[in-house]
Amino acid sequence: MDDVERVLFPSSTVQVGTFRCPPRHERFPGGRVETHLVAFPWSAVMIEQEGAAPVVADPSIAMLYNPRQEYRRHPVDGRGDHCAWYSINADWLANISNGEPYRFASSHTRVSSGLFLRHQLLVHYLMANAHPDPFVVEETSLRLLADLFAADPAEAHSPTATTPRTVENHVLLVRDTKEFLARNFRDRLDLAMIASAVGSSPFHLTRLFGALEGTTIHRHISALRLRAAVGLLLESDWDIATIAHQVGFSSHSHLTRRFTTHFGFAPRQVRQLSSKDLSKMVKV
């Protein structure tokens, strides 16, 4: 990377970075993208991909680049080209096109207001945290990109198997994932590790798990950890920091924050409930 580009999150699954290139910089005229890359513009710039018509890349769209895509850049905004980008592993992208090499059918796609906000919040989180939670970043990125690709013509043209056998395989894959998580939720996990354990890819597994379970893998793990914490709070005399580490949270404050959001009570409040209080809650 150089003075105009910054990697915010390096990963073998998906990388996230920013690009701020003024018009006079040597890299402004253009270049070549080596991987599947999605760019979310912050400023307006004219992008002319080889073999495609020029596009005014502004914050209403995302630019889509296939591997080895050459392009030229022309100034529109005086600031130059300011954007955030996501570089995606090609092997995992192949899982949304039934194993075939994935290619974007167009140079760009429109970005909904909700998706734009999610992307902005993710980038803000990465810029504000020197040590972001890799699981949160990977899963959020993959879900965000999956939603974006669903609006791209390439996704519509990808063959989609809907046979009973395929549906059954999907159900079994999610079941295997939940079994693996039930055994290992206390450990430090990442998407690549989970996907490898069940014979899938992070991209494919993220999409399937969300579709069949109605929640994210990260939230499912968090729920398992929080419910285990309740048991230890009520049945042990361990301090809260010890409980946090036992169930997979990084610290006392991490557990307390998630616990309070999830249950509406802080861990200490639950532990201090009297038998009378518990009886009232059971009757509700």
C-alpha positions in Angstrom: 0.0 0.0 0.0 1.1 3.6 -0.4 0.1 7.1 0.7 -3.3 7.0 -0.9 -4.4 3.5 0.1 -4.9 2.0 3.6 -5.9 -1.5 4.5 -8.3 -1.3 7.5 -8.9 -5.1 7.8 -6.7 -7.8 6.3 -8.2 -11.3 6.0 -8.0 -14.3 3.7 -11.8 -14.1 3.3 -12.3 -10.4 2.6 -10.1 -7.3 2.9 -11.5 -3.8 3.6 -9.6 -0.6 2.9 -9.9 3.0 1.9 -8.5 4.9 -1.2 -8.1 8.7 -1.2 -6.3 9.8 -4.4 -6.1 13.4 -5.5 -6.2 14.2 -9.3 -2.6 15.1 -9.4 -1.3 11.9 -7.9 0.6 9.4 -10.1 -2.0 6.7 -9.5 -5.0 8.8 -10.5 -5.1 8.1 -14.3 -5.9 4.4 -13.8 -4.6 1.0 -13.3 -5.5 -2.7 -13.0 -7.5 -4.6 -10.3 -6.1 -8.1 -9.6 -9.0 -9.5 -7.5 -12.8 -9.3 -7.3 -13.2 -5.8 -5.8 -16.2 -3.7 -4.9 -15.7 0.1 -4.4 -18.1 2.3 -2.6 -17.4 5.9 -3.7 -17.4 8.8 -1.3 -16.7 11.4 -4.0 -17.7 11.5 -7.7 -15.2 10.3 -10.3 -15.5 9.1 -13.9 -14.5 5.4 -14.2 -13.9 3.8 -17.6 -13.4 0.1 -17.4 -11.9 -1.6 -20.4 -14.7 -2.8 -22.6 -17.4 -0.8 -20.8 -19.0 2.6 -21.1 -17.7 5.4 -18.7 -19.6 5.6 -15.5 -19.9 8.5 -13.0 -19.0 6.7 -9.8 -20.7 8.6 -7.0 -22.1 7.5 -3.6 -25.4 6.2 -5.1 -23.6 3.2 -6.7 -20.9 0.6 -6.1 -18.3 -0.1 -8.7 -17.7 -3.8 -9.5 -14.3 -5.0 -10.7 -13.5 -8.5 -12.0 -10.0 -9.9 -11.6 -7.4 -8.4 -14.0 -9.8 -5.6 -14.8 -8.1 -2.5 -16.3 -9.6 0.9 -16.0 -9.1 4.6 -16.5 -10.1 7.4 -14.1 -11.2 10.9 -15.0 -11.8 13.8 -12.5 -15.2 15.0 -11.6 -14.9 16.1 -8.0 -11.9 18.3 -7.2 -10.9 16.0 -4.3 -10.2 13.2 -6.8 -11.2 9.6 -6.0 -12.2 8.9 -2.4 -13.8 5.5 -1.7 -13.8 2.4 0.5 -13.2 -1.0 -1.1 -13.7 -4.7 -0.4 -11.5 -7.3 -2.0 -13.1 -10.8 -2.0 -11.5 -14.2 -2.2 -12.4 -15.8 -5.6 -12.8 -19.3 -4.3 -15.5 -18.2 -1.9 -17.2 -16.2 -4.5 -17.5 -19.3 -6.6 -19.9 -20.7 -4.1 -22.6 -18.4 -5.2 -22.3 -19.5 -8.8 -22.3 -23.3 -8.2 -18.5 -23.6 -8.3 -18.1 -21.7 -11.6 -15.7 -18.7 -11.7 -17.8 -15.7 -10.6 -17.9 -12.7 -12.8 -19.8 -9.4 -12.4 -22.0 -8.9 -15.5 -21.9 -5.1 -15.1 -19.4 -2.5 -14.1 -21.6 -1.1 -11.3 -24.8 -1.5 -9.3 -27.1 0.8 -7.4 -26.7 0.8 -3.6 -29.8 1.1 -1.4 -29.9 3.6 1.4 -29.9 0.8 4.0 -27.0 -1.0 2.5 -25.0 2.3 2.2 -25.6 3.0 5.9 -24.5 -0.5 6.9 -21.3 -0.1 4.8 -20.5 3.3 6.3 -21.0 2.1 9.8 -18.7 -0.9 9.2 -15.9 1.3 7.8 -16.4 3.8 10.7 -16.1 0.9 13.1 -12.9 -0.2 11.5 -11.4 3.3 11.4 -12.2 3.8 15.1 -10.9 0.4 16.3 -7.3 -0.6 16.1 -8.2 -4.2 17.1 -11.7 -4.9 15.6 -13.5 -8.1 16.2 -12.5 -10.2 13.1 -15.6 -12.4 13.3 -17.9 -9.4 13.3 -16.1 -7.7 10.5 -15.9 -10.8 8.3 -19.6 -11.8 8.7 -20.9 -8.2 8.4 -18.8 -7.7 5.2 -19.9 -11.0 3.6 -23.6 -10.4 4.4 -23.3 -6.8 3.1 -21.7 -8.0 -0.1 -24.1 -10.8 -0.6 -27.0 -8.3 -0.4 -25.2 -6.1 -2.9 -24.6 -9.0 -5.3 -28.2 -10.1 -5.2 -29.0 -6.8 -6.9 -26.4 -7.4 -9.7 -27.4 -9.1 -12.9 -24.5 -11.6 -12.5 -26.3 -13.0 -9.5 -29.6 -13.3 -11.4 -27.9 -15.2 -14.2 -26.1 -17.6 -11.9 -27.7 -21.1 -11.9 -29.6 -21.7 -8.7 -30.2 -25.3 -7.7 -33.6 -25.7 -6.0 -33.9 -29.5 -6.1 -35.1 -31.2 -2.9 -31.7 -32.8 -2.6 -30.0 -29.4 -2.6 -32.5 -28.1 0.0 -31.8 -31.1 2.2 -28.0 -30.5 1.8 -28.4 -26.9 2.9 -30.5 -28.0 6.0 -27.8 -30.5 6.9 -25.0 -28.0 6.5 -26.7 -25.6 8.8 -27.4 -28.4 11.3 -23.8 -29.4 11.2 -22.8 -25.8 11.8 -25.0 -25.5 14.8 -23.7 -28.8 16.2 -20.1 -27.5 15.8 -21.0 -24.2 17.5 -22.7 -25.9 20.3 -19.5 -27.9 21.0 -17.1 -25.0 20.5 -18.8 -21.7 21.2 -16.5 -21.1 24.2 -13.4 -21.0 21.9 -12.1 -18.1 19.9 -13.7 -18.7 16.5 -13.6 -17.1 13.0 -15.7 -17.7 9.9 -13.0 -19.5 8.0 -12.5 -22.0 10.9 -16.2 -22.7 11.2 -16.7 -23.1 7.5 -13.7 -25.4 7.1 -15.0 -27.6 10.0 -18.3 -28.2 8.1 -16.9 -28.4 4.6 -18.2 -25.1 3.3 -16.9 -21.6 2.6 -17.5 -18.5 4.7 -19.5 -16.8 2.0 -21.8 -19.7 1.3 -22.2 -20.6 5.0 -23.0 -17.0 5.9 -25.8 -16.8 3.3 -27.3 -20.2 4.1 -27.2 -19.8 7.9 -28.9 -16.4 7.7 -31.6 -17.7 5.3 -32.5 -20.8 7.3 -32.0 -19.6 10.9 -33.0 -15.9 10.5 -30.0 -14.7 12.4 -26.2 -14.4 11.9 -23.6 -16.9 13.0 -22.1 -14.3 15.3 -25.4 -13.6 17.0 -26.0 -17.3 17.4 -22.6 -17.8 19.1 -23.3 -14.8 21.3 -26.6 -16.2 22.3 -25.1 -19.5 23.3 -22.4 -17.7 25.3 -24.9 -15.5 27.1 -27.2 -18.4 28.0 -24.2 -20.3 29.4 -23.3 -17.2 31.4 -26.8 -17.1 33.0 -26.3 -20.7 34.3 -23.0 -19.9 35.8 -24.3 -16.7 37.4 -27.1 -18.5 39.1 -25.3 -21.8 39.9 -21.7 -20.8 40.7 -19.8 -18.3 42.9 -17.3 -17.4 40.2 -16.7 -13.7 39.7 -18.1 -12.1 36.5 -14.7 -11.8 34.9 -14.1 -15.5 35.3 -17.5 -16.4 33.9 -16.8 -14.1 30.9 -13.7 -16.0 30.0 -15.3 -19.4 30.7 -18.1 -18.8 28.2 -15.9 -17.1 25.5 -16.1 -13.3 26.1 -12.9 -11.3 26.2 -13.5 -9.4 29.4 -15.9 -8.5 32.2 -17.1 -5.4 30.3 -17.6 -7.3 27.1 -19.9 -9.8 28.8 -21.7 -7.1 30.7 -22.4 -5.0 27.6 -23.7 -7.9 25.6 -25.6 -9.4 28.5 -27.4 -6.1 29.3 -28.4 -5.6 25.7 -29.6 -9.2 25.3 -31.5 -9.7 28.5 -32.3 -6.1 29.8 -30.4 -6.8 33.0 -26.7 -6.6 33.9 -25.1 -9.8 35.1 -24.7 -8.5 38.6 -28.4 -7.6 38.7 -29.3 -11.2 37.8 -27.0 -12.6 40.4 -28.5 -10.3 43.1 -32.1 -11.3 42.4 -33.7 -12.8 45.4 -35.7 -16.0 45.4 -38.9 -13.9 45.6 -37.8 -11.9 42.6 -37.1 -15.1 40.6 -40.5 -16.5 41.5 -42.2 -13.4 40.1 -40.2 -13.6 36.9 -41.0 -17.2 36.4 -44.7 -16.5 36.6 -44.6 -13.7 34.0 
